[in-house]
Each structure stands twice: as C-alpha cells, then as structure tokens.
Amino acid sequence: MTAAVRPPYRVGIVGCGAISRNHLEAFAALPEAVVVAVCDVDADRARSTAERWGIEHAYGSVEELLAAGVDVVSVCTPHPTHEAVVLASAAAGAHVLCEKPIATDLAAAERMVAACDAAGVRLGVLFQRRFWPAAQRLRAAVDDGTLGRPILGHASVLLHREPEYFSSAAWRGTWASDGGGVLMTQAIHYIDLLQWLMGEAVEVHGHIGTFRHAIEVEDSATAVLKFASGAMATLSASTAASPSLGISIRITGETGATAELSEFPEGTDGRVTIWARGGAIESEQVHPADVDPNVDLAAINGQLIPHHTAQVRDFVSALSANDGTGREPAITGSDATAALRILLAVYESSRTGSPVRLNQTATQEALA
Ligand SMILES: NC(=O)c1ccc[n+]([C@@H]2O[C@H](COP(=O)([O-])OP(=O)(O)OC[C@H]3O[C@@H](n4cnc5c(N)ncnc54)[C@H](O)[C@@H]3O)[C@@H](O)[C@H]2O)c1
C-alpha cells in the first residue's frame, strides 16, 4: 500500500551542491510540485540556495526538513550519505527521489528499497539518460523487433577530468567517501543503459586500474558482462582520456541490425549515430571538429537539466497515480540496485581475478 498524497506536492531538497540546481529547475517546471524546503549540513549554503530560489525554509539537517512536513524528498548528497537520508525520509512517510548511485554497497541499497516498501513510499533513482529521445528510440527498436533481442553490446566511456575535479569536493576520489571512481560516479549511467536495453546481467568479469589521477579509486575500468538472455557486452570506462571522446553504446540485435548511441561532448543529448540494418549503414559524425571535447562539470550538469526534468516529471506523475491505478516510477530503487550490483561485481572480479556470478534468475540453458 503506497502512501496517498495529492498535488501540489511539498518537496524538500537535501544537499545544495552542484546537482541540486537540476532538481530545483526540474521541480520549478512542474505545477504539481513546489519546493518548500532545502537543507545542507553547510547551513549557509542551504540559506543562500533558499534565498536564490525563493524557497520558504532552509535547514541544517534532514531531520529539521522532514519535521517541516514534506511529501517528497530529493536526495542530492554524496554517495555514502544517501542511505541515512532515504531511511529517515521513508520513516517520515515521504516519497524519495535519490541521486545515483543509490548507495555504495549492496546491503545499504537493499535496506533502502526495503524501508521504502515497508513505509509504502515510492523510491526512484536518477538515471536521467534513459529519458534521452535517442535512448527511448533504441529501446523501442529492441521491443518492436527492429533490433530484436540484443545479442552483443558495448559501452565506451572515455571521459576527461582535470585534477581539480577531485580536489574540489572533499568526498571525491576515495573509497570511503566516494565508494569508487569512474564506475561508481560516471559509468553507472551507461551500465544502467546497458541493463535497460539488454536485460538482467548474470555474470561479470572485470578489471580496474588507476593510471593518470592521484586518487585511490579507479580512473579506468574494463568489464565483460553476460546477461540472462545469453547476450554479452563489453564495457570500457575512464576519466583519464585527454581529450574526451565521450560515450558510445552499441547494440547488435538478433536481427543482425546494429545501432549506436553517442553522447559527445559529455552531457549533451545522446544521438543515434549508427543504424546498420537492411543492407544499409546510416551514420552520423560522432566527433565534429568544431566541438570542445573537454566540457567542465557545470556545463555537463547544465545540459542534463531537461532529462532530470523528464525523470522528475515521471516520478511526480507516478505519485499522482497512487490513489487510482498506482505505479512505480520509471526507474526504481531495485533498478538502481541492479546497476550497483553489476559495478560492484567489477570491483570484486578485479580483486579476485575471477568472474562473479550475480545472484539472479538465469537458467543454465540461457547461459549455455
Ligand atoms: N544524475 C547525474 O547526472 C548526476 C550528476 C552530478 C552529480 N550527481 C550525484 O548527485 C549527488 C551529489 O553530487 P554533487 O556533485 O551535487 O555534490 P556536491 O559536493 O556539489 O554537493 C553535495 C552537497 O551535499 C551536502 N551534504 C553532505 N552531506 C549531507 C547530509 N548528510 N545532509 C545534507 N546535506 C549534505 C554538502 O554540504 C554539499 O553541499 C551524488 O550522488 C552525485 O553522484 C548526479
């Protein structure tokens, strides 16, 4: 049973750092929601955010924000803090939209999903790239048989980060406070796209390394993934590329057709840059010469606002369906847990040197 609330929803935003702007812009675009409170452990930051956006309340803790009475909480804090904020929000009966990654360990992610279920509140997790029109087109091509069931996939995530990226926020670049490197922070979006297009992953073999950045977590990773359907995919990801080549995701379906989705420069809308089907190849240039390949973080985040808005709109409309048909948001806590499970398996595989079987529902026939 899901908690029934009615629009306009009272929204609280927890964490007033870089990505909070995307949430503030997204909710501002929706008549069904109004941001009534923000909070940050840096109370001055909460206050200045509230002033800038004309928000009624600014607090220094999530407890104060929840006591003000909110229907929805957006979680925009560093990775390991997500769990405490989600658990407190669920206990207060608020629906939660949490930034990725859902958590940095599986047990925490599972506790978050279970707590929201038990409290009857919805849990959504941001993977806004699923809302690119081009990503939706690829997914439709899987579903309508143009690609058909995927058999091969590849995600190439070749990004550029300056050293200041890691020094600008104290939590970045360490196992304890970031939970991982390029996999946890950037590539998780594309791991999610792979699983959304290709289905449930059942086995992962991977490696991580740190080559260019002075950080303890990985700046580069590779992995081979096997899916319950028998499909296979490879992943390579790095924040050490200079210049960045952006992201490309290629899917070959059982029809033999292949489609490629490209994001270049990082943060811009994904485009379908290759369609190989029916004896013809349609392609579009992925890396035009007049584009600056190394985009700064504020520009990347700014370009993502329309897709954050699309996901926030979906989340809010899922709540509106509560008292009638009721529905889950497009991207649930369980979806985000599955993406986390894949990337944690890359870490484990890299540590042990062995493939990691994911505890899922694949049959031996499917894996054969
Ligand atoms: N979806 C995307 O594309 C995308 C893009 C960027 C960041 N993110 C995610 O958003 C989250 C935040 O990233 P960011 O870049 O905005 O970080 P940031 O460091 O700029 O901001 C985090 C803010 O949270 C505050 N904070 C820390 N602990 C808190 C707590 N317990 N309660 C309240 N406030 C707290 C900090 O003081 C800071 O102001 C991360 O999970 C990150 O991965 C997602």
The ligand as an SDF file (V2000), in Angstrom:
LIG
                    3D

 44 48  0  0  0  0  0  0  0  0999 V2000
   22.4370   12.3360  -12.2810 N   0  0  0  0  0  0  0  0  0  0  0  0
   23.5720   12.9220  -12.6420 C   0  0  0  0  0  0  0  0  0  0  0  0
   23.9130   13.0060  -13.8290 O   0  0  0  0  0  0  0  0  0  0  0  0
   24.4740   13.4920  -11.5800 C   0  0  0  0  0  0  0  0  0  0  0  0
   25.4100   14.4920  -11.8980 C   0  0  0  0  0  0  0  0  0  0  0  0
   26.1940   15.0070  -10.8570 C   0  0  0  0  0  0  0  0  0  0  0  0
   26.0790   14.5010   -9.5590 C   0  0  0  0  0  0  0  0  0  0  0  0
   25.1810   13.5060   -9.3120 N   0  0  0  0  0  0  0  0  0  0  0  0
   25.0370   12.9050   -7.9740 C   0  0  0  0  0  0  0  0  0  0  0  0
   24.4700   13.8840   -7.0920 O   0  0  0  0  0  0  0  0  0  0  0  0
   24.9750   13.6700   -5.7650 C   0  0  0  0  0  0  0  0  0  0  0  0
   25.5900   14.9760   -5.2660 C   0  0  0  0  0  0  0  0  0  0  0  0
   26.6160   15.3720   -6.1510 O   0  0  0  0  0  0  0  0  0  0  0  0
   27.0900   16.8880   -6.2570 P   0  0  0  0  0  0  0  0  0  0  0  0
   28.0060   16.9410   -7.4180 O   0  0  0  0  0  0  0  0  0  0  0  0
   25.9160   17.8110   -6.2070 O   0  0  0  0  0  0  0  0  0  0  0  0
   27.9450   17.0250   -4.9040 O   0  0  0  0  0  0  0  0  0  0  0  0
   28.3880   18.3660   -4.1510 P   0  0  0  0  0  0  0  0  0  0  0  0
   29.5620   18.0260   -3.3330 O   0  0  0  0  0  0  0  0  0  0  0  0
   28.4730   19.5090   -5.1190 O   0  0  0  0  0  0  0  0  0  0  0  0
   27.1210   18.6620   -3.2030 O   0  0  0  0  0  0  0  0  0  0  0  0
   26.7590   17.8150   -2.1370 C   0  0  0  0  0  0  0  0  0  0  0  0
   26.1090   18.6940   -1.0620 C   0  0  0  0  0  0  0  0  0  0  0  0
   25.5610   17.8340   -0.0570 O   0  0  0  0  0  0  0  0  0  0  0  0
   25.8380   18.4190    1.2280 C   0  0  0  0  0  0  0  0  0  0  0  0
   25.7460   17.3510    2.2220 N   0  0  0  0  0  0  0  0  0  0  0  0
   26.6620   16.3900    2.5260 C   0  0  0  0  0  0  0  0  0  0  0  0
   26.1610   15.5190    3.4250 N   0  0  0  0  0  0  0  0  0  0  0  0
   24.9050   15.9490    3.7110 C   0  0  0  0  0  0  0  0  0  0  0  0
   23.8760   15.4870    4.5720 C   0  0  0  0  0  0  0  0  0  0  0  0
   24.0430   14.3790    5.3030 N   0  0  0  0  0  0  0  0  0  0  0  0
   22.7220   16.2030    4.6430 N   0  0  0  0  0  0  0  0  0  0  0  0
   22.5480   17.3230    3.9190 C   0  0  0  0  0  0  0  0  0  0  0  0
   23.4910   17.8210    3.0620 N   0  0  0  0  0  0  0  0  0  0  0  0
   24.6440   17.1290    2.9610 C   0  0  0  0  0  0  0  0  0  0  0  0
   27.2160   19.0470    1.0640 C   0  0  0  0  0  0  0  0  0  0  0  0
   27.4720   20.0280    2.0570 O   0  0  0  0  0  0  0  0  0  0  0  0
   27.1050   19.6190   -0.3480 C   0  0  0  0  0  0  0  0  0  0  0  0
   26.5860   20.9410   -0.3440 O   0  0  0  0  0  0  0  0  0  0  0  0
   25.9530   12.4830   -5.8690 C   0  0  0  0  0  0  0  0  0  0  0  0
   25.2640   11.3030   -5.5790 O   0  0  0  0  0  0  0  0  0  0  0  0
   26.3630   12.5050   -7.3300 C   0  0  0  0  0  0  0  0  0  0  0  0
   26.8080   11.2750   -7.8400 O   0  0  0  0  0  0  0  0  0  0  0  0
   24.3790   13.0140  -10.2890 C   0  0  0  0  0  0  0  0  0  0  0  0
  1  2  1  0
  2  3  2  0
  2  4  1  0
  4  5  1  0
  4 44  2  0
  5  6  2  0
  6  7  1  0
  7  8  2  0
  8  9  1  0
  8 44  1  0
  9 10  1  0
  9 42  1  0
 10 11  1  0
 11 12  1  0
 11 40  1  0
 12 13  1  0
 13 14  1  0
 14 15  2  0
 14 16  1  0
 14 17  1  0
 17 18  1  0
 18 19  2  0
 18 20  1  0
 18 21  1  0
 21 22  1  0
 22 23  1  0
 23 24  1  0
 23 38  1  0
 24 25  1  0
 25 26  1  0
 25 36  1  0
 26 27  1  0
 26 35  1  0
 27 28  2  0
 28 29  1  0
 29 30  1  0
 29 35  2  0
 30 31  1  0
 30 32  2  0
 32 33  1  0
 33 34  2  0
 34 35  1  0
 36 37  1  0
 36 38  1  0
 38 39  1  0
 40 41  1  0
 40 42  1  0
 42 43  1  0
M  CHG  2   8   1  16  -1
M  END
$$$$
